[in-house]
Amino acid sequence: MTEDLETRVDASLELLEDFLARGRRHHVSNDVPLLAMAYDGVATFSLGGKHLRSRLVHISAGDVTGEELYAATVFGACVDLLHGAFLIHDDIIDRDDMRRGRKTIHAAVRETYGDAHLGTSLAIVAGDLGINGALQLLLTSDLADDLVRRGMRLLSAAAHETITGEILDIAHLAEPDPDLEQVRLSNHLKTSEYSFGTPLKLGALAAGRDPETMRPIAHALGNAYQAADDIAGAVGDSAVTGKQTAGDVVNRRATLVTMRMPADGPTDPQTLAEIIRTVIAEGDAYLADARRLIDEIDLAPGIRENLHHITKRIEGMLRAHA
């Protein structure tokens, strides 16, 4: 299914690109450059990247055709658009000026107009545009009303959990000593559900299976993925991550890595290496759970094989900056 998987992800991207292009043509005129920057920014962030989330939708759907394949294609486009929107907001919250080696929306507008507030304002509404766009894309699709309703329920729940997780993440900046369990909770809410839970459940829904069977696998994969992301955010080089080097440390974000660093000064190399090993071990434990669940739950062989490919990918991410 690997080659077919690439074709199916591409089909979701084509659907998403067409949806965004139609919206831009309908709403953007040449005399409102900021509106164009908002639409172009949403397109850049949702159509770029590795498209893990749409891939997970198609992996979970399995070997489907006809209306089931169309449903997976629509759901894949929706989760990639939702992801792009969340990235735009996340970059504001995290004060990141770079994403995938390019200027974030708020940074680009700030530099173009010399106005930081204008940049933040436009990025906020651009992210809102993407979140609402994900819902509109589903609502205006040719899917049956019942399937639209069930898909909408999953997407809106994902948005609610992610927003709640971001609020907790912001709260960590105001609290002098958030504990690791609080950090793990915000990580789960802001990443695990919308990045893994929702795509895997939407794929099952598209194929006519019970979406809830994918929840435990998604939880384990999402936590492992976040551990890898926290390592990259603390010690990853910008040439590899496309973001500010050690951005989580510089901007005092509470992560699985930074929470273990001493608060009274720089972390010596030996201590930092031990912290990274500890977080890798935590990620490995989640991956072990994921692999066990993938083998235990009743899944088609192609779905099982592709999910194991995802675990290997995350395992590589965990060690990419060690």
C-alpha positions, 0 to 999 in steps of 0.5 A: 500500500506504500506507493498507493499511500503517496498517491492518496495523500497527494489527492488530499493535498490537491483537494485542499489546494483547490479549496484554498485557491477557490477561497482566495479567488473569491475573497482577495482583491489586488488592493488588499495585500494583507488579505492576500498575505493571510490566504497565502500564509494559510496555504503555505502552512497547510500545503507544506511539511511532511503531511503526517496527519493526512497520511495517518488518515489514509493509513487508518482507512486502509485499502478502500475505494469509491465513497470510502476513499473519497471520505478519506481524501476529504478527511485528509485535506481537513486535518492538514488544513487544521494543522496549518492553522494551529501552526500559525497560532502556535508560532505566535504563542511560542514567539517563533519567527521561523517555520520550515526555514521560512518567516512565520506570518506574524514575522513576515508582516512585522518586517514588511510593515514595521508593526509587530502588533499588525503581524500578530493580529493578522496571524491570529485571524489567518489561523482562525481562517484555517480552522474555520476552513477545515470545517467548511471544507468538510461541510461543502464536500459531497459526503453524506450528511451523517458522515459529515456530522460524525467527522465534524464531531471529531474535528471540533473535539480535536480543536477544543482539546488542542486549544485547551492544551495551548492554554495550559502551555501558556499557563506554564509560563506564568507558573514558576514550577509546573511539574512534569505531569502538567507538561505531559497533560498539555502535550497530550491535549495540544498534540496527541489528539489532533495529530494522531487521535483525530486522523486515525479515528477519521480514517477508521470512520471513512472505512466504516469501522469504529473510530474508538478502536484507534484511540489507544494507539494514537495516544501512545504514538502521540506521546512518543512524537511529542517527546521527539519534538521536545528534544528537537525544540531544545537541542535541534539545529535550525538547519534541520528543524527549520525553526530557531535553534534551541528555541524552547530553551531561549523562550522558556517553554516548559517541555519534557527536556527544559523541565529537567534543566537546572533553573539557575544557569546553563546546562553542562553537556554531560547533564544535557546528554543525560536529560536527552537519554531520559526523554528518549527512554520515555519516548521509547516506552510509549513506542513499545506500547504503540507496537504492542497495541498495533499487534493486538488490535484487530487491524488489516495487515496493510494498516498494521504494517504502515502503523509500524512504519510510523513507529520506526519514523518516530524512533528515528526522530527521537534519536535525530539530535542525540 
